[in-house]
Each structure stands twice: as structure tokens, then as C-alpha cells.
Amino acid sequence: MVLLLDTCAMLISAVFLSIVGLVAGVAIPGLFMVAAAPWLDWILPVKEGK
């Protein structure tokens, strides 16, 4: 019974940590890119005509 409870706790922790990892790895850098996009467009303008 203890082994079953330990396994359930480990699975719940793994799911929680995967969600936290997804947010930290994708959402937070995405927010910074949204804030940095106007600056990047000003510094490195897109060349048209090709």
C-alpha cells in the first residue's frame, strides 16, 4: 500500500513539474520576445524586395 501511495505522489509531482517546466521554458521567453519584438524590428529591419 505504501508503494502505491509513493508511486501516486511521484506521478503527481512529475505532472506538476512538467507543467512548471513548460511554463518556464516556453511561456516566459515568449513574453520577453513579445516585449522585445519592436526593438528587434527597429535594430534589424526586414529587407524588402527579395
Order of alpha helices (4+ residues) and beta strands (2+ residues): alpha-alpha
